[in-house]
Amino acid sequence: MIYIFVYLCIISRFKMKKIIYIALGLLVASFTTQLTKSIFDDKEAIEKLRKTYSSGDISQWEKPELDEEVITDFQDIGVLPKMIFPENNPYSEAKKELGKMLFFDPRLSKSKQISCASCHDPELAWGDGRTISYGHNRQTGKRNSPSLLNIGYHSVFFWDGRAVSLENQALGPITDPVEMAATETISIKNIKKIKGYKPYFREAFGDEKITIERILKAIATYERTITSKKSKFDSFIEGKSDIFTDEEVIGLHLFRTKAGCINCHNTPLFSNQKFHNVGLSYYGRTFEDLGKYNITHKKEDVGKFKTPSLREIGRTAPYMHNGLMPNLEGIIEMYNAGMPRVKPKENQKNDSLFPVTDPLLKKLNLTKKEQNALKAFLLTLSSSPRREILPKLPEK
């Protein structure tokens, strides 16, 4: 009898546990369904978000969901401020016009066939639409040419951060053997031979002297005028509440919360201008690129690349530093999965340089509907193209 009693107690206890687990499962499922419904089907909740985000007052927005290491120097997204020109290179219309001519002039290059505009074409959103660009003698490098739209708002330049001013950045492609393949001497000599440039230098700088410093200052001045028109996102947060669809409103909220995009893509530029390893260094493989490490030679910088701005993202494919991602859907899916976390092979286990994917990247568990909403929001960051009238270049 005792054995039978114990047996019945065990069976009863087991069934009770099973019932509890089933009840908990149903409760979680019910909560998840309600949560999903509250995001996509609850008109009242969507309208509350719409009213908050389009209030014109960012302080009224719900607090973003941030990782702890981001909080200290965090600045929220918003409308881009007025462009500021540096004290050592103030704006003038004459300098801008000179810079524009130099930007489009292939005579700065060794071959006299390649200009800045060869890789940064205004007809292609100031990029070139290629995975990687062609340079001198049809050579190709390893990296995608980023758009120059809003470049004047950046404080560090190139995917690896090797330039800290726009003036310094302008010299990089000119002297790169794969790109324009010139030297400072060659570029100055080529421009000096063109007598038609002399009055433009005099107007911009006070005399006809042509130096590499003046060339770079003029180009940088022009580049700071390459800015976006107002985007749909800008108009929405400034008060045009009906300009966003429900899906776009939800996408904006996901961007600042569950999707975690705001951790790196913050500030009005939608970039913290910091460097992260997102698992795409291809270490030890065909497309290997060690990123910032090539500049600093610091172990912690292996595979790190600058966070790109998301403004104009709908017009600037392909994506990532190597241009290997052709569309937004693929990128969102990769981030949703937590990005690649490559494990070292047997012969790499003691390799001190083996790259480590940034801990900010985690699985997001976004539903397909949420991914679509996120994409819809990202497309609101693009503006209509601004037609650029090409300059007439000075003749000899």
SVG drawing of the C-alpha trace seen along z (x, -y; Angstrom):
<svg xmlns="http://www.w3.org/2000/svg" viewBox="-7 -89 63 91">
<polyline fill="none" stroke="black" stroke-width="0.4" points="0.0,0.0 2.8,-2.4 4.4,-1.8 1.1,-2.5 0.6,-5.7 4.1,-7.0 3.6,-6.1 0.3,-8.0 2.0,-11.0 4.8,-11.0 2.3,-10.7 0.2,-13.4 3.2,-15.7 4.3,-15.1 0.9,-15.9 0.7,-19.1 4.1,-20.2 3.0,-19.5 -0.2,-21.5 1.8,-24.4 4.2,-24.4 1.3,-24.3 -0.4,-27.2 2.8,-29.2 3.3,-28.5 -0.2,-29.7 0.3,-32.8 3.5,-33.7 1.9,-33.0 -1.1,-35.2 1.3,-38.0 3.3,-37.8 0.1,-38.0 -1.1,-41.0 2.3,-42.7 2.3,-42.1 -1.2,-43.3 -0.5,-46.5 2.3,-47.4 0.6,-46.7 -3.1,-46.6 -3.7,-49.0 -4.6,-52.3 -4.6,-54.2 -1.1,-53.1 0.2,-54.0 -1.5,-57.4 0.1,-58.1 3.5,-57.3 2.7,-59.5 1.7,-62.4 4.8,-62.0 7.4,-61.7 5.8,-64.5 5.5,-66.9 8.5,-69.0 9.9,-68.4 12.4,-65.6 12.3,-65.8 8.7,-64.4 9.9,-61.2 10.0,-58.0 13.5,-57.2 15.5,-55.0 16.6,-51.5 20.4,-51.9 23.2,-49.6 25.1,-50.8 28.3,-51.8 26.4,-54.1 24.6,-56.2 27.4,-58.6 27.9,-60.5 24.6,-59.6 22.8,-62.2 19.4,-61.4 18.5,-61.5 16.9,-64.6 17.1,-67.3 20.6,-68.2 21.8,-71.6 23.2,-74.4 26.6,-73.5 29.5,-75.0 32.7,-75.9 36.0,-75.7 37.8,-78.9 40.9,-77.9 38.8,-77.5 35.8,-79.8 33.2,-79.8 33.3,-82.0 31.4,-81.7 34.6,-82.1 36.3,-79.3 33.3,-77.1 33.2,-77.6 36.9,-77.0 36.5,-73.8 33.7,-72.6 35.8,-73.0 38.7,-71.1 36.3,-68.4 35.2,-67.6 38.6,-68.2 40.4,-64.9 43.7,-66.9 44.4,-66.5 45.2,-62.9 48.3,-61.3 46.5,-60.1 44.4,-63.2 41.4,-60.9 40.1,-60.5 38.4,-63.1 36.9,-63.1 33.5,-62.9 34.6,-59.6 33.8,-57.8 31.4,-60.4 28.9,-61.1 26.1,-63.5 23.8,-61.5 24.4,-58.4 23.8,-60.1 27.4,-61.2 28.7,-57.6 29.2,-55.4 26.8,-52.5 29.6,-50.0 30.7,-47.4 34.2,-48.8 35.4,-51.6 37.8,-51.6 40.9,-53.8 44.2,-54.4 44.7,-51.9 41.4,-50.3 42.7,-49.1 40.3,-48.3 40.7,-48.6 39.0,-46.7 36.4,-49.3 33.1,-50.8 33.0,-54.5 30.6,-56.1 28.3,-58.9 29.6,-62.4 26.1,-63.6 26.4,-65.5 30.1,-64.8 30.7,-68.2 29.0,-67.0 31.5,-64.2 34.5,-64.6 36.5,-61.6 36.8,-60.2 37.3,-57.1 36.1,-53.6 39.2,-53.3 39.3,-56.8 42.7,-57.8 41.7,-61.4 40.5,-63.8 39.6,-66.8 37.8,-67.1 40.8,-69.0 43.1,-66.0 40.5,-63.6 40.6,-65.4 44.3,-64.6 43.8,-60.8 42.3,-59.8 44.6,-62.2 47.8,-60.5 46.5,-56.9 48.3,-54.8 45.1,-52.8 42.8,-55.8 44.1,-59.0 47.8,-57.9 49.2,-61.5 51.5,-63.2 51.2,-66.7 53.9,-67.8 52.1,-66.2 48.7,-67.7 50.1,-71.2 52.1,-71.1 49.1,-70.0 46.9,-72.8 49.6,-75.5 49.8,-74.7 46.1,-75.7 46.2,-79.5 42.4,-79.7 42.7,-78.7 44.7,-81.8 41.8,-84.3 39.8,-81.8 42.6,-81.3 43.0,-85.1 39.3,-85.5 39.3,-82.8 42.6,-83.4 43.7,-87.0 46.5,-86.1 47.2,-83.6 49.5,-81.3 48.6,-77.6 49.5,-75.3 48.2,-71.9 46.9,-73.5 44.7,-75.9 43.5,-73.1 42.4,-71.0 40.7,-73.9 38.8,-74.8 37.6,-71.1 36.7,-70.8 34.7,-74.0 32.7,-72.7 32.2,-69.3 30.7,-71.0 27.9,-72.3 26.9,-68.8 24.0,-68.3 20.6,-66.5 17.3,-68.1 14.8,-67.8 13.8,-64.1 10.4,-62.7 11.7,-61.9 12.7,-65.5 9.3,-66.8 7.6,-64.3 9.4,-65.1 9.0,-68.8 5.3,-68.5 3.8,-67.0 2.2,-64.1 0.2,-62.7 3.2,-62.3 4.3,-59.0 2.3,-55.7 1.5,-53.6 4.3,-51.2 6.8,-54.0 5.8,-55.2 6.3,-51.7 9.6,-51.4 10.9,-54.6 9.9,-53.3 11.6,-49.9 14.7,-51.8 15.0,-53.5 13.9,-50.5 13.8,-46.8 15.9,-46.8 18.8,-48.6 19.9,-50.6 20.0,-53.7 23.1,-52.4 25.3,-53.2 23.2,-55.1 22.4,-58.1 22.8,-61.9 21.1,-63.9 23.6,-62.3 22.4,-58.8 26.0,-57.8 28.0,-58.0 31.1,-58.2 32.7,-55.5 34.3,-52.2 32.8,-48.7 33.6,-45.2 30.3,-43.9 31.8,-40.5 32.7,-41.3 36.5,-41.5 36.8,-38.2 39.9,-37.4 42.1,-34.9 39.8,-34.8 39.5,-36.2 38.0,-39.6 40.1,-40.1 40.2,-43.8 41.4,-44.6 39.9,-48.1 41.1,-50.6 43.9,-48.2 45.7,-49.0 46.1,-52.6 46.5,-52.2 48.1,-48.7 46.2,-48.2 44.9,-44.7 41.5,-46.0 41.0,-47.7 41.1,-44.6 38.1,-44.5 36.7,-47.8 35.1,-50.2 33.4,-53.5 29.6,-53.6 28.2,-54.9 25.4,-57.6 22.0,-56.2 20.8,-59.4 20.1,-58.8 20.4,-55.0 17.6,-54.3 19.8,-55.8 23.3,-54.7 23.4,-50.9 25.4,-48.7 26.3,-48.7 29.0,-48.0 32.7,-48.8 33.2,-46.2 30.0,-46.9 29.0,-43.2 25.4,-43.8 23.1,-44.8 19.9,-45.6 18.5,-46.6 16.5,-43.4 19.7,-41.4 21.3,-43.8 18.3,-43.8 18.2,-40.0 21.9,-39.8 21.6,-42.3 18.5,-40.5 20.5,-37.3 23.2,-39.1 25.7,-39.4 28.4,-36.8 30.4,-35.5 33.1,-33.5 34.9,-31.0 38.6,-30.5 39.9,-27.5 42.3,-25.1 45.3,-27.0 43.8,-30.4 43.0,-29.5 46.2,-31.1 46.1,-34.0 46.0,-37.2 44.7,-39.2 41.6,-37.1 38.8,-39.6 36.0,-39.7 32.5,-40.9 31.3,-43.9 29.3,-42.9 26.7,-45.5 25.4,-43.1 22.9,-40.6 20.1,-38.6 17.1,-40.9 14.2,-38.4 12.4,-40.8 9.4,-39.3 9.2,-39.7 6.5,-42.3 8.9,-44.3 11.7,-44.0 9.5,-45.4 8.5,-48.3 12.1,-49.0 13.0,-49.1 10.0,-51.4 11.3,-53.8 14.9,-53.7 13.6,-54.7 12.2,-57.9 15.7,-59.1 16.3,-59.6 15.4,-62.9 14.7,-63.7 17.9,-64.2 19.3,-67.7 20.4,-68.4 24.0,-69.5 25.0,-71.6 28.4,-70.6 31.0,-73.4 32.8,-74.5 36.4,-73.7 39.2,-76.3 41.1,-75.9 44.9,-76.2"/>
</svg>
